[in-house]
Amino acid sequence: MKKILMLRSNPFPGEERVYKEAKSLTEKGYDVTVLCWDRDLKFPPKEDFKGIKVERIHLKAGYGSLKELLIKMPLFWIKLFLRGLKLDFDVVHSYDYDTLPAGVWLKWFKGKKLIYDALELFCSYTSNKTVNRGMFFIERINLHFIDALIYTNEERLKIFNKKTGICHRLKEYIVVMHNYPEPGLKKGFGIANGESSRIIFQYNGVVNRDRPILNLLKAFKEVKSEKILFMIIGNHNTAYGDVLKRYVNENEMGDIVQFQDFTPIDKLLELMRKSHVGFVPLLKDSLNNMIPEPSKLYNNFATRNLAVVEDTPYLKKVVSDKGLGITCDFSNVNNIKKLVEWIILNPEKVNNITEKAYQEYLSHYNWKKEGKKLISLYERMME
């Protein structure tokens, strides 16, 4: 049995894409271990999660402080490398620039092949060009040593290749894998047939300033309706989360806004079956955000939530041009307000859009083909 070691700087379980990839490999008979960073020290050091072996680096750290990251990240790489040395594997699979150095070291010391799985476009990840240069420098100096590359969409890969020329070297060992949901998810109830007497809007994901959630709250404050509920699902114990909760309290919006902590993907999808509208807001301050690959978009398709996404050209092409959702400029509170009011007044039109999106999920926007791409890459790597 071939053994895979996956390296991730975030908790596991938690990220849907990492789980889907690990699950696809285990179902094909690979022995998969995910070695990840538990920054909150809230998970056991080791466990078996649905057939996937999980080992964790316990190193206390936050998610937003650059100064802390400059200290803790190199320490994490060392711990990741030393723990990896003790494990038996045939391929090391590094996610993002922040596990790539340890992946390269393990490749050298163990003599194994290395797959780099880039979930973001780090040459233009944030509005801070200095931070981008630092991340891209770490990524680029290690690219010479990778044996295969996985990227999240074609448009991002074109930009990455212009910066690095990576496609010429790796050629057939480059795979684009979109972040589509697993097939066979239960269909949502829809806005006209839901269990709730209220229309449930939701945002799920990171609660940071690069997600203009505050504008959503400002818009809901202006909507005059008792038929609405807005759920913010994610780790809201952040500085930005405190801003949002303070706004809700100061404006007495507790009856229409609920905060829910990080929710595992299976429970999240069940929750989304009962909601009706899913927001995908982004700050248009980087190429990474202008050409996103958000799993929440496709999860909205799968659960019959109306996908309301940032009005970037890329998302417009995926969503509104095909009649699968609606785009919105989330920097404009009045635009959000008008859109929410339109949704309240047009449940049948919303139902028609979400039904079409659901059918597209069944036929195209699901993980079946993406999982096959992953297995094909691994089979070629093992030859």
N, C-alpha and C positions, 0 to 999 in steps of 0.2 A: 504494500500500500504506500503510495507516494504521500509525502508529508509537506504541508504548507505552513509557513509562519507568516502571519499578517501582523504588521506593526501600525498602531494607530495612537495619536496623541489625545484622543477624546475617549470618554467612557464607552464601554461595551457591556451589555446591549444598550442601545440608544440611537445610533445612526442606522437608518434603514438601509442605505446602500451597502454598507459594510456587511450587515447581516445577510442581505440578499446574495452577495457574492460568496460569502462563507457557506451559506446554505446550499447554493448551487453546486459548489465544489464537494461538500460532504455527500450530497445526494448522488454524485457520480463516483463515490468511493474514495475520495481523497480524505486524508486525516488533516484537519485544519485546527491550528491553534492561533487565537487572536491575543497578542501581547499589547496591552493598552495602558494608558495613563489614567489613573484614578486621582484626579486633583482634589476631590472633596472627601476622600478617604471613607467612602460610604459603602463600598462593595467588598466582598471577601477577596483574599489574595488569589484564590483559584476557585473555579467552578466549571461545571459542564452545563452549557446552555443549549438545549435542543440539539445535542449531538456535536456542538462546537466547543472545543476546549478553550477556556478563557484564563489567562494569567494577567495580573495587574501590577503595575508599578505604583506603589503608594508614595506619592510625593505631593505634599500640600502646595497648591498654587491656585491663583485666580485665573480669569479669562480676559480681563481688560487692561491690566497694567503692563505697559511695555518695559518698565524698569524691572519688574519682577520676572518677566519672561526672559529678559537678557541674562538673568542669573540662573533661573530654574531650567531653561531649555537645554543648555549644555549638560547640566547635571542629569536631566532626563535622558539625553542621548547616551551618556555613559552607562546609566542604569539599564537602559534598553539593550545596549550592546552586551553588557556583562550577563544579563539574564538570557539573552538570545544564544550566547555561547554555550550555555548549559543544555540547550534544547536540540533535538534531532530534527532536521528538516531537509527537504530537497530544493525548495524554492523559497526565497524571502520576498514578500509582497509588501512594499512600503506605500503608505498613503500620505500624500502631500509632502511638501518640502521639509516639514518638521519631524519626520521620521527617516528621511532619506539618508542623512549622514550615517546613522546607525545601521541602516540597511546596507550601505556600501561597505562599512567596516565588517559586517557579518559576511558579506559576499567574499571579501578578501580573505578573512581568517578561516572561513568554512569551505571556500571553493565552490560556492553554489551560485545559481542564477538569481538575478534580481529583476523583479517587475516593479515599475513605478506607476502608481495609480494617482493621477493628479485630479483632484476633485474641484480645484479652483484655478483661476488664471492669475498666478501670483505676480506677474510682471505689471499688472494693473489691478490689484486686489482691493485697494482702498483709495481714498482721496489723498492720502499722505504719501508723497512720492519717495520720501526717505525710507519709510517702512517698506514700500514696494521694492525698492532697490535692494534692501537687506534680505528680504525673503527670496527674491529672484536670484541674488548672488549665491545664496546657499543652495538653491535648486540647481542653478546652471553649472556650478563647479562639480556637482555630483552626477550630472547627466551622462558624462563620458563613460560611466561605469554600469549603466543600466542595460539590461538585455531585452526589455520589452516595455512598452508604454501603453497605458490605458487613459483615454481622455473622455470628457463628459459630453461634448458635442462638437460638430464639425467646424463651426465658426470659431470657437475658442482654439481649436487645434490649428487652424490656419494662422492665427495671430502668434501662437506659441512657436510654430514652425518658422515663421518669419524672423522671430527673435533668436532661434537656436539652430535651425537647419536640421532638426532631429529626424525628420521624415526620410531624408536621404540616407542616413546611417541605418536606421532600424527597419525601414521599408515594411515588409509584411508582418513585422512584430509590433505594429501599432494598431490598436483597436479603439474605435469610438463606441462607448456604451452609455446610452441615455439612462437617466435615473427614473425609469418607469416602474410602477407598482407591480407586485406579484399578480399573476392571473388568478381568477377564481374568487375575487373579493365579493362579499355580499353587497348587493345593490342597495343604495340609499332609498329613503322613502319619498324624496322629492318635496318640493315646497308646497304643492297643492294637496298632498296626501299625507303630510307628516303627522306624527303623534302629538306634537306640541301645538298649543294655541297661538304661539308666538313664532315669528320668523327668526331663526337662530343664525346669526352671523358669527364667523369665527376667524381668528388668526392663530396659526400654530407655527412655532419655530423659535428662533433666538429672539430674546427681548433686549435688543441693543439699539443704539441711536441710528444705525444705518437701516433700520426698519421704521418708517415714519408712522408708528402706531399712534403717537400723540395726535396726529391729524385726524385719524379715524375717530378718536374719542371726541375731539372738537366737533366733528361732523355729527356724530350721534347726539351730542348735546343739543344741536339745533333741530333735530328731527322731532316733530310733534306726533308721536305715535306710542301707544301702549302695547303694540304688537311686536316689539323688537327685543332681542337679547343679543348682546355682543360678548363672546367668550375669547379671552386671551389665554392661550394654552402654551406653556413653556416655562423655563426657569426665569421667574420674574423677581427673584431675589438678587437683583442687580441695581446699579445706580439708576439706570434708565427705568427699570421696573418701579423703583421708588417714586420717580417723577410721575409715572402713569397712575400709580395708586393714590398719590397725593392729589392729582387732578380729579380723579373720580370722587374722592372724599370731599374735596372743596366744592365740587359742583353737584353734590348729592345725587350721584349717578349709580349708586349701589344697586338699585332695583333693575337696571338695564345692562350693567357690566359685571361680568364675573371673571376672576382670575383663577386659573388652574395650573398647578405645577407641572413640570415635565411628566409626560405620559408615555409609557411604552407603546411601540407602534401598533401592536394588536389591539390594545385598548383605545388608542387614538383613532384607529380606523372605525372601530365600533361606535365611538362617540361621533365621528364625522357622518356616519349613516343617519344620524338623527338631527344633524344640522343642515342648513340649506344654502348658505353662501360662504365661500372661502376667499379671504383676501390674501393676495401675494404682493405686498408693497416692498419697494426697494428705493434706496437713494440712487439717483442716476449720476453717481460721482466716480465711477470706475468702469473699465471695460468688463470686468468680472460681473458687475451688476447689470450692465447693458446687454450682456449675452449670458443670461443665467440658465441653470438647469435645475430648477426647484422641484424636488419630489412632491412638495405640497400641491403644486399645480396639477400634476397627474393623479395624485390621490383625490383631488377634488373631482376630476373626471370620473374616477372609479366609484366614488361614493355619492354621485349625483348632487354635489354641491356646485352652485354656480361659481365658476372661477372668475374672480375679478382681479386682474393682474396689472402690474405697472405697465405704462404705455411705451415701452421700448420697442424699437422696430422688430427685434427678434421675437419678443413675446406676441406682438401684434400678428406676426406671420403665423405663429403656432396657434393662436387662440381666436382673435376676432376675425381674421381673414377667412377662417374656416367655419365660423359660426359656432365655435365651441365654448365661448365665454365672452367676457367684456374687458376692455382695457380702460384704465383710469389713471389720471395724473394725481398721484397721492400727495403731491406737494400743494395741491389746491383743495382746501377744506370745502369750499362751495361745490366743487365738482363731485366730491365724495357724497356730500349731503344730497344733491340732486339724484345721484345714482341710487342711493339707499331708498329715496322716496319712489323712484321709478320701480324698483324691485318690489316694494310694498304694494304698489298699485297694479303690478302685472305678473301675478303668480303663474298664469298659464304660459305666458311667453317665456318666463324663466324655466318652467318645466320642459318646454320644447327644446331649449338650448341644452339643458342638463341631460336630457334623454339622448340627444345627438352625441354629446360628449361621452356619455357612458358607452354607446355603441362603438365609438372610436377607441375607447379603452379596450373593449372586448376584441376588436379586430387588429389594433395596431399598438396603442400606447400601453403595453404591458411587458413584463420582464421576460417572457418566454424566449423571444429572439435574442435579447441582450444576454441572458444566461448562456445560451448556446455559443455566443461569441466568446464568452469567457472560457468555457470548456474547450473550445477549439484552440484558443491561444495556449492554454495549459498543455494540451495534447501535443502541440508543435514544440513547446518548450521542453517537453520530456523526451522528445525523439533523440 
